[in-house]
Protein backbone atom coordinates (compact mmCIF):
# COMPACT_ATOMS: atom_id res chain seq x y z
CA UNK A 1 0.00 0.00 0.00
CA UNK A 2 1.40 3.39 -1.02
CA UNK A 3 0.87 6.25 1.38
CA UNK A 4 0.78 9.71 -0.11
CA UNK A 5 1.78 12.81 1.79
CA UNK A 6 0.09 16.12 1.15
CA UNK A 7 2.31 19.17 0.54
CA UNK A 8 1.28 20.55 3.96
CA UNK A 9 2.20 17.28 5.71
CA UNK A 10 5.51 17.18 3.83
CA UNK A 11 6.26 20.76 4.95
CA UNK A 12 5.64 19.70 8.55
CA UNK A 13 7.90 16.65 8.18
CA UNK A 14 10.60 18.39 6.12
CA UNK A 15 10.35 22.10 7.01
CA UNK A 16 13.44 23.03 4.99
CA UNK A 17 12.03 21.60 1.76
CA UNK A 18 11.36 24.49 -0.61
CA UNK A 19 9.57 24.43 -3.96
CA UNK A 20 12.15 24.02 -6.77
CA UNK A 21 12.01 27.58 -8.12
CA UNK A 22 12.26 29.11 -4.65
CA UNK A 23 15.11 26.71 -3.87
CA UNK A 24 16.86 27.98 -7.00
CA UNK A 25 16.71 31.54 -5.65
CA UNK A 26 17.79 30.38 -2.16
CA UNK A 27 20.78 28.57 -3.68
CA UNK A 28 21.80 31.72 -5.55
CA UNK A 29 21.56 33.87 -2.41
CA UNK A 30 23.58 31.32 -0.44
CA UNK A 31 26.19 31.05 -3.20
CA UNK A 32 26.65 34.83 -3.17
CA UNK A 33 26.82 34.91 0.65
CA UNK A 34 23.59 36.89 1.03
CA UNK A 35 21.90 36.47 4.41
CA UNK A 36 18.13 36.05 4.21
CA UNK A 37 15.06 34.68 5.93
CA UNK A 38 12.59 32.71 3.91
CA UNK A 39 8.81 32.60 4.39
CA UNK A 40 9.25 35.64 6.61
CA UNK A 41 6.16 37.41 8.00
CA UNK A 42 6.32 41.20 7.63
CA UNK A 43 3.77 43.72 8.86
CA UNK A 44 2.00 45.57 6.06
CA UNK A 45 -0.69 48.22 6.22
CA UNK A 46 -3.49 48.17 3.67
CA UNK A 47 -5.95 51.06 3.92
CA UNK A 48 -4.94 51.61 7.55
CA UNK A 49 -5.36 47.98 8.59
CA UNK A 50 -2.28 46.06 9.72
CA UNK A 51 -1.73 42.50 8.61
CA UNK A 52 1.03 39.95 8.13
CA UNK A 53 2.29 39.15 4.67
CA UNK A 54 4.56 36.13 4.23
CA UNK A 55 7.29 36.88 1.73
CA UNK A 56 9.53 34.33 0.05
CA UNK A 57 12.77 36.09 0.99
CA UNK A 58 13.49 38.93 3.37
CA UNK A 59 16.97 40.47 3.25
CA UNK A 60 17.42 42.69 6.32
CA UNK A 61 20.95 43.84 5.41
CA UNK A 62 19.73 45.03 2.01
CA UNK A 63 17.35 47.71 3.39
CA UNK A 64 14.76 45.03 4.11
CA UNK A 65 14.52 44.00 0.46
CA UNK A 66 11.76 41.51 -0.28
CA UNK A 67 12.14 38.93 -3.03
CA UNK A 68 8.97 37.14 -4.08
CA UNK A 69 8.69 34.37 -6.63
CA UNK A 70 5.47 34.83 -8.55
CA UNK A 71 4.03 31.82 -10.32
CA UNK A 72 0.76 31.76 -12.21
CA UNK A 73 -0.35 35.10 -10.80
CA UNK A 74 -2.40 37.49 -12.93
CA UNK A 75 -0.56 40.71 -13.79
CA UNK A 76 -3.17 42.80 -11.93
CA UNK A 77 -2.68 40.83 -8.70
CA UNK A 78 1.09 41.00 -9.05
CA UNK A 79 0.89 44.79 -9.52
CA UNK A 80 -1.41 45.10 -6.48
CA UNK A 81 1.10 43.15 -4.39
CA UNK A 82 3.98 45.30 -5.63
CA UNK A 83 1.97 48.47 -4.87
CA UNK A 84 1.30 47.20 -1.33
CA UNK A 85 5.05 46.76 -0.79
CA UNK A 86 5.75 50.22 -2.19
CA UNK A 87 3.04 51.87 -0.04
CA UNK A 88 4.66 50.28 3.00
CA UNK A 89 8.14 51.44 1.92
CA UNK A 90 9.43 47.89 1.45
CA UNK A 91 11.79 47.57 -1.51
CA UNK A 92 10.75 44.51 -3.50
CA UNK A 93 11.76 42.36 -6.44
CA UNK A 94 9.19 40.10 -8.07
CA UNK A 95 10.59 37.18 -10.04
CA UNK A 96 8.79 34.96 -12.52
CA UNK A 97 9.79 31.57 -13.91
CA UNK A 98 11.33 33.09 -17.03
CA UNK A 99 13.31 35.58 -14.91
CA UNK A 100 15.23 32.85 -13.09
CA UNK A 101 15.88 30.74 -16.17
CA UNK A 102 17.83 33.32 -18.15
CA UNK A 103 21.55 32.70 -18.48
CA UNK A 104 22.65 35.67 -16.37
CA UNK A 105 19.77 36.03 -13.91
CA UNK A 106 22.01 35.61 -10.84
CA UNK A 107 24.24 38.52 -11.85
CA UNK A 108 21.24 40.75 -12.57
CA UNK A 109 19.66 39.97 -9.21
CA UNK A 110 22.97 40.51 -7.42
CA UNK A 111 23.29 43.91 -9.13
CA UNK A 112 19.87 44.84 -7.73
CA UNK A 113 20.97 43.69 -4.27
CA UNK A 114 24.14 45.75 -4.53
CA UNK A 115 22.11 48.88 -5.31
CA UNK A 116 20.00 48.27 -2.18
CA UNK A 117 22.96 47.75 0.14
ABEGO torsion letter per residue (X at the ends): XBBBBBAAAAAAABAABBBAAAAAAAAAAAAAGBBBBBGBBBBBBBGGBBBBBBBABBBAABGGBBBBBBBGBBAAAAAAAAAAAAAAGBBBBBBBAAAAABAAAAAAAAAAAAAAX
